[in-house]
Amino acid sequence: MREPAKQEIIDKLELVLQNKLTKEEVADWASKYVVTDDYPVTDLTVCRFLKTVSGLDTLLAPGEYMYDDGDIKNWINKYSNK
């Protein structure tokens, strides 16, 4: 499996904003790169981005996510410029 590019991560976040993917789906996808040595990520910026996105489905309370659409948009803007 190849290392994802920043744009691939951004594309997945945009699909969350469009309600085409769930936060859980994208967090699970990112987590497989973060929590295992099976999929090494060599680009430090991509690694940080994946770590951030892997927490996308964190809940504050049942049904209340820690991160909202504004956070996702901020991540997209932040990592688009790196």
C-alpha positions as CSV (number, residue, x, y, z in Angstrom):
1,M,0.0,0.0,0.0
2,R,1.3,3.4,-1.0
3,E,1.6,6.5,1.2
4,P,-1.3,8.8,0.7
5,A,-0.7,12.3,-0.6
6,K,-1.9,15.5,1.1
7,Q,-4.5,16.0,-1.6
8,E,-5.9,12.5,-1.0
9,I,-6.5,13.4,2.6
10,I,-8.0,16.7,1.7
11,D,-10.3,15.0,-0.8
12,K,-11.6,12.6,1.9
13,L,-12.2,15.5,4.3
14,E,-14.2,17.3,1.5
15,L,-16.3,14.2,1.1
16,V,-17.1,14.3,4.8
17,L,-18.2,17.9,4.4
18,Q,-20.4,16.8,1.5
19,N,-21.9,14.0,3.6
20,K,-20.5,11.4,1.2
21,L,-18.2,9.8,3.8
22,T,-18.7,9.6,7.5
23,K,-16.2,10.9,10.1
24,E,-15.8,7.3,11.2
25,E,-14.9,6.1,7.8
26,V,-12.2,8.7,7.3
27,A,-10.8,8.4,10.8
28,D,-10.6,4.6,10.4
29,W,-8.8,5.1,7.0
30,A,-6.3,7.6,8.5
31,S,-5.8,5.4,11.6
32,K,-4.5,2.5,9.6
33,Y,-1.5,4.6,8.7
34,V,-1.0,6.0,12.1
35,V,-1.3,3.0,14.4
36,T,0.7,0.4,12.5
37,D,4.2,0.0,11.0
38,D,2.6,-1.9,8.1
39,Y,2.0,1.3,6.2
40,P,5.0,3.6,6.8
41,V,4.5,7.3,6.1
42,T,7.8,9.1,5.3
43,D,6.4,12.6,4.6
44,L,6.3,14.4,8.0
45,T,3.5,16.8,7.0
46,V,1.4,13.9,5.7
47,C,2.1,12.0,8.9
48,R,0.9,14.9,11.1
49,F,-2.1,15.4,8.9
50,L,-3.1,11.7,9.2
51,K,-2.7,11.9,13.0
52,T,-5.0,14.8,13.1
53,V,-7.6,13.2,10.8
54,S,-7.4,9.9,12.7
55,G,-9.2,11.7,15.6
56,L,-12.0,13.1,13.4
57,D,-14.6,10.8,15.0
58,T,-13.7,11.7,18.6
59,L,-16.9,12.2,20.7
60,L,-17.4,14.6,23.6
61,A,-20.7,13.0,24.4
62,P,-22.9,10.5,22.7
63,G,-23.7,12.0,19.2
64,E,-21.5,15.1,19.9
65,Y,-18.3,15.2,17.9
66,M,-15.3,17.1,19.2
67,Y,-14.6,18.4,15.6
68,D,-17.1,20.1,13.4
69,D,-17.2,21.3,9.8
70,G,-15.3,24.4,10.8
71,D,-12.5,22.4,12.2
72,I,-12.4,20.2,9.0
73,K,-12.3,23.4,6.8
74,N,-9.4,24.8,9.0
75,W,-7.5,21.5,8.5
76,I,-8.0,21.7,4.8
77,N,-6.8,25.3,4.6
78,K,-3.8,24.6,6.9
79,Y,-2.6,21.6,5.0
80,S,-3.4,23.0,1.6
81,N,-0.8,25.7,2.3
82,K,2.1,23.4,3.3
